[in-house]
Amino acid sequence: MLRRANLLAVLGMFVLLTTAGPLGAAEGRVELELVTESGFPLTGSQKWVRFLGGLDLAGVRIRPMRPGDRIETVRRGTNAAPLYHVTGVLTSRNKLRLPGGTFSLGDRGRLADWIGRTAAGPQDPAKRKSSFGLNGDQLEKATGDLAAKVDFSTKDVKLTDLIERIGRTLKHPLRMSAAARRALAVEDLVRDEMKGLSCGTTLAAALRPMGLVLTPRVAGASHEYLIQSGKQVKEIWPIGWPSTKPSAKLVPEIVKIIDVELEDIPLAKALAAVQPRLDVPFLLDHNSMAISGIDAQRAAVSIPKGRRTYGRILRSVLFQAKMKYELRVDDADQPFFWITTMRNRR
């Protein structure tokens, strides 16, 4: 039965989901069309079909991503019986990204709430709750605020200095918990160059090696941003987002073919040679690398003489070090490469 359900999902057919009861107070029904981005686990469709089968959905379809796909909700059906057709993305990290939220296989409660809100139809943005406990209007303003670009070099800058400079850029207060202040008492340097990326993505990436996260939250009639320990925090501002655009559209140079030959050089040197040619920031998952015992300065990589695209070169040298890349976009839709281990933790 599981193999058959997975096959139906891969073929793009709708899987009708039976539920224990009606949608209750919801005015409509919700159906999901989920597109899988490059790198989505081969066994992921089967797991998501099983997980979603216990929720109040009219149907689920899972298929590979195509050019032009985007995350959105389209109202169909009739006024008396509306149907909300939602297109979402199943990411390479086995996450489900939907309008207004990102979910894991364990987020049954949050996803059920999201389905209920979606089935109820559009509401007053000032009343509708979204991620982080913010209403739609507050979340939109936070996203716009965090999309501001970092206009200074970040590599080897003190993390506290980076936080202070970005805090002066944001329109809403940037605060730190007591635990965050204790963690930052041990001065640390930002390890990657993120000039030109959004403030939200830059902060999320720079804080991660310290075990800290960024969280927008309600503060009276407005909202603020809190830097705090990542332990037991359910919602955090992510290090970029998956994109529905083809890689060649985001980074045209990735498909350029060049002559290449590398012999036992450090991974760090190979990355330093490729990054300027792609002209897109490389952000390393230093946490997962430390857990896996991967040192980019010591890991040796080689490529036989031949002609290859930059994308293939990058995949090859990372694979030799048991790593991979994910092409993401920041809060302003600017691309960057998230370079992580084969078994990254988040």
MARROKE-626844 format. One record per residue (C-alpha): residue in three letters; x, y, z. Coordinates in steps of 0.05 Angstrom, whole numbers. Layout:
NODE;ALA;X;Y;Z
...
This chain:
NODE;MET;0;0;0
NODE;LEU;56;49;16
NODE;ARG;92;35;-49
NODE;ARG;27;46;-88
NODE;ALA;12;111;-51
NODE;ASN;82;136;-65
NODE;LEU;76;117;-139
NODE;LEU;10;155;-145
NODE;ALA;42;216;-114
NODE;VAL;103;214;-160
NODE;LEU;58;208;-221
NODE;GLY;23;272;-200
NODE;MET;-45;241;-185
NODE;PHE;-89;265;-128
NODE;VAL;-91;222;-67
NODE;LEU;-159;230;-33
NODE;LEU;-153;234;42
NODE;THR;-208;209;87
NODE;THR;-217;243;154
NODE;ALA;-252;225;218
NODE;GLY;-302;281;210
NODE;PRO;-320;345;172
NODE;LEU;-280;408;171
NODE;GLY;-321;434;229
NODE;ALA;-329;509;229
NODE;ALA;-285;517;167
NODE;GLU;-323;547;108
NODE;GLY;-285;511;54
NODE;ARG;-237;455;36
NODE;VAL;-162;455;25
NODE;GLU;-124;414;-25
NODE;LEU;-48;413;-32
NODE;GLU;-6;410;-94
NODE;LEU;65;399;-70
NODE;VAL;125;407;-116
NODE;THR;192;375;-98
NODE;GLU;255;416;-106
NODE;SER;322;386;-127
NODE;GLY;351;344;-71
NODE;PHE;284;325;-40
NODE;PRO;294;255;-9
NODE;LEU;273;197;-54
NODE;THR;230;166;1
NODE;GLY;201;233;23
NODE;SER;137;229;-17
NODE;GLN;115;165;17
NODE;LYS;126;195;87
NODE;TRP;89;260;71
NODE;VAL;29;223;41
NODE;ARG;23;182;104
NODE;PHE;31;243;149
NODE;LEU;-19;286;111
NODE;GLY;-69;229;108
NODE;GLY;-88;243;180
NODE;LEU;-106;316;168
NODE;ASP;-169;350;142
NODE;LEU;-150;357;69
NODE;ALA;-191;348;6
NODE;GLY;-132;319;-31
NODE;VAL;-57;319;-40
NODE;ARG;-14;317;-102
NODE;ILE;62;311;-103
NODE;ARG;102;322;-166
NODE;PRO;170;347;-188
NODE;MET;180;422;-192
NODE;ARG;170;456;-259
NODE;PRO;191;525;-284
NODE;GLY;140;577;-263
NODE;ASP;117;540;-200
NODE;ARG;108;585;-140
NODE;ILE;80;581;-70
NODE;GLU;9;608;-72
NODE;THR;-64;597;-53
NODE;VAL;-118;600;-107
NODE;ARG;-192;601;-90
NODE;ARG;-234;553;-130
NODE;GLY;-303;521;-123
NODE;THR;-365;562;-108
NODE;ASN;-384;614;-57
NODE;ALA;-425;562;-20
NODE;ALA;-369;510;-23
NODE;PRO;-301;544;-34
NODE;LEU;-240;502;-49
NODE;TYR;-171;531;-33
NODE;HIS;-119;501;-79
NODE;VAL;-51;511;-46
NODE;THR;16;502;-81
NODE;GLY;73;487;-33
NODE;VAL;145;464;-37
NODE;LEU;177;402;-8
NODE;THR;248;424;2
NODE;SER;314;387;-2
NODE;ARG;314;389;74
NODE;ASN;249;350;76
NODE;LYS;209;411;99
NODE;LEU;141;433;74
NODE;ARG;138;506;56
NODE;LEU;68;535;48
NODE;PRO;41;606;45
NODE;GLY;55;635;113
NODE;GLY;95;578;144
NODE;THR;146;522;139
NODE;PHE;131;454;171
NODE;SER;166;389;189
NODE;LEU;138;319;192
NODE;GLY;128;328;267
NODE;ASP;88;393;262
NODE;ARG;19;361;261
NODE;GLY;-13;411;308
NODE;ARG;15;473;273
NODE;LEU;-4;445;205
NODE;ALA;-74;428;227
NODE;ASP;-82;500;252
NODE;TRP;-56;526;185
NODE;ILE;-106;483;147
NODE;GLY;-163;509;190
NODE;ARG;-143;581;179
NODE;THR;-136;570;104
NODE;ALA;-203;534;99
NODE;ALA;-236;593;135
NODE;GLY;-217;638;77
NODE;PRO;-188;708;76
NODE;GLN;-196;748;140
NODE;ASP;-179;817;164
NODE;PRO;-103;819;163
NODE;ALA;-103;857;229
NODE;LYS;-137;797;263
NODE;ARG;-108;737;226
NODE;LYS;-50;703;262
NODE;SER;9;679;223
NODE;SER;79;653;239
NODE;PHE;113;676;304
NODE;GLY;46;697;333
NODE;LEU;45;758;287
NODE;ASN;-16;776;245
NODE;GLY;-10;780;170
NODE;ASP;4;855;169
NODE;GLN;58;849;223
NODE;LEU;92;791;188
NODE;GLU;92;828;122
NODE;LYS;125;888;155
NODE;ALA;176;845;190
NODE;THR;194;810;126
NODE;GLY;202;876;90
NODE;ASP;245;903;147
NODE;LEU;290;842;149
NODE;ALA;298;845;73
NODE;ALA;342;907;79
NODE;LYS;411;893;51
NODE;VAL;475;890;92
NODE;ASP;520;943;62
NODE;PHE;585;926;97
NODE;SER;635;869;96
NODE;THR;618;816;149
NODE;LYS;675;766;146
NODE;ASP;719;768;209
NODE;VAL;675;823;239
NODE;LYS;659;815;313
NODE;LEU;590;784;320
NODE;THR;569;836;371
NODE;ASP;590;891;322
NODE;LEU;549;859;267
NODE;ILE;488;855;311
NODE;GLU;495;928;331
NODE;ARG;503;953;260
NODE;ILE;444;912;234
NODE;GLY;403;935;294
NODE;ARG;413;1007;272
NODE;THR;388;989;202
NODE;LEU;323;956;224
NODE;LYS;260;996;236
NODE;HIS;239;954;296
NODE;PRO;280;940;360
NODE;LEU;331;884;360
NODE;ARG;338;856;430
NODE;MET;376;799;464
NODE;SER;355;750;518
NODE;ALA;398;741;580
NODE;ALA;422;674;552
NODE;ALA;443;707;487
NODE;ARG;482;760;524
NODE;ARG;519;706;563
NODE;ALA;535;669;499
NODE;LEU;561;732;465
NODE;ALA;605;749;525
NODE;VAL;655;701;492
NODE;GLU;671;743;432
NODE;ASP;665;708;365
NODE;LEU;679;730;293
NODE;VAL;631;723;235
NODE;ARG;659;668;191
NODE;ASP;628;684;123
NODE;GLU;623;743;76
NODE;MET;550;763;71
NODE;LYS;554;834;45
NODE;GLY;494;845;-1
NODE;LEU;449;794;32
NODE;SER;388;812;72
NODE;CYS;393;830;146
NODE;GLY;348;772;166
NODE;THR;388;719;130
NODE;THR;454;749;152
NODE;LEU;433;750;225
NODE;ALA;405;679;223
NODE;ALA;469;652;192
NODE;ALA;517;691;236
NODE;LEU;481;671;300
NODE;ARG;477;597;285
NODE;PRO;548;577;304
NODE;MET;536;607;373
NODE;GLY;472;566;382
NODE;LEU;430;630;377
NODE;VAL;370;645;333
NODE;LEU;329;705;310
NODE;THR;254;708;326
NODE;PRO;205;763;310
NODE;ARG;153;772;365
NODE;VAL;96;816;387
NODE;ALA;115;874;432
NODE;GLY;54;915;452
NODE;ALA;20;945;392
NODE;SER;81;933;348
NODE;HIS;135;879;345
NODE;GLU;209;869;356
NODE;TYR;264;819;341
NODE;LEU;293;775;396
NODE;ILE;361;741;394
NODE;GLN;357;680;439
NODE;SER;382;610;450
NODE;GLY;357;561;397
NODE;LYS;340;508;450
NODE;GLN;265;493;452
NODE;VAL;248;549;403
NODE;LYS;195;524;355
NODE;GLU;197;580;303
NODE;ILE;261;615;282
NODE;TRP;278;661;225
NODE;PRO;309;616;172
NODE;ILE;375;620;136
NODE;GLY;343;635;70
NODE;TRP;285;603;33
NODE;PRO;277;552;-22
NODE;SER;264;582;-91
NODE;THR;218;556;-146
NODE;LYS;263;586;-199
NODE;PRO;311;541;-238
NODE;SER;384;545;-214
NODE;ALA;406;572;-282
NODE;LYS;357;631;-274
NODE;LEU;382;648;-205
NODE;VAL;456;638;-221
NODE;PRO;468;637;-297
NODE;GLU;542;622;-289
NODE;ILE;527;555;-256
NODE;VAL;517;522;-324
NODE;LYS;580;553;-356
NODE;ILE;629;500;-379
NODE;ILE;703;508;-365
NODE;ASP;768;468;-368
NODE;VAL;786;444;-299
NODE;GLU;836;400;-264
NODE;LEU;847;397;-188
NODE;GLU;894;351;-151
NODE;ASP;893;344;-75
NODE;ILE;877;416;-57
NODE;PRO;840;438;6
NODE;LEU;765;443;-2
NODE;ALA;769;515;24
NODE;LYS;816;533;-33
NODE;ALA;769;501;-85
NODE;LEU;709;539;-57
NODE;ALA;749;604;-57
NODE;ALA;765;594;-131
NODE;VAL;693;579;-152
NODE;GLN;656;631;-110
NODE;PRO;681;694;-146
NODE;ARG;664;664;-213
NODE;LEU;592;650;-192
NODE;ASP;589;719;-157
NODE;VAL;541;692;-105
NODE;PRO;555;687;-30
NODE;PHE;576;620;-1
NODE;LEU;550;608;70
NODE;LEU;579;548;106
NODE;ASP;540;507;157
NODE;HIS;595;510;209
NODE;ASN;553;475;262
NODE;SER;541;412;221
NODE;MET;613;413;196
NODE;ALA;639;413;268
NODE;ILE;592;357;288
NODE;SER;614;315;228
NODE;GLY;687;331;239
NODE;ILE;696;365;171
NODE;ASP;751;417;165
NODE;ALA;749;454;98
NODE;GLN;822;472;106
NODE;ARG;844;400;112
NODE;ALA;794;361;69
NODE;ALA;831;347;3
NODE;VAL;792;346;-63
NODE;SER;810;328;-134
NODE;ILE;778;333;-203
NODE;PRO;808;297;-264
NODE;LYS;825;341;-324
NODE;GLY;765;355;-367
NODE;ARG;708;403;-383
NODE;ARG;653;413;-332
NODE;THR;601;463;-310
NODE;TYR;612;503;-247
NODE;GLY;553;468;-217
NODE;ARG;583;400;-229
NODE;ILE;651;423;-202
NODE;LEU;618;449;-139
NODE;ARG;578;385;-128
NODE;SER;639;342;-140
NODE;VAL;687;376;-91
NODE;LEU;633;380;-37
NODE;PHE;613;307;-46
NODE;GLN;685;286;-35
NODE;ALA;682;321;33
NODE;LYS;614;290;48
NODE;MET;580;356;37
NODE;LYS;529;387;-11
NODE;TYR;501;454;-31
NODE;GLU;431;482;-31
NODE;LEU;415;543;-73
NODE;ARG;370;588;-32
NODE;VAL;345;660;-34
NODE;ASP;347;711;22
NODE;ASP;290;754;47
NODE;ALA;300;800;-14
NODE;ASP;301;741;-63
NODE;GLN;376;747;-73
NODE;PRO;409;678;-85
NODE;PHE;464;647;-43
NODE;PHE;493;578;-33
NODE;TRP;481;543;33
NODE;ILE;538;493;39
NODE;THR;523;439;90
NODE;THR;539;367;106
NODE;MET;504;307;76
NODE;ARG;467;299;141
NODE;ASN;456;369;165
NODE;ARG;418;379;230
NODE;ARG;372;436;207
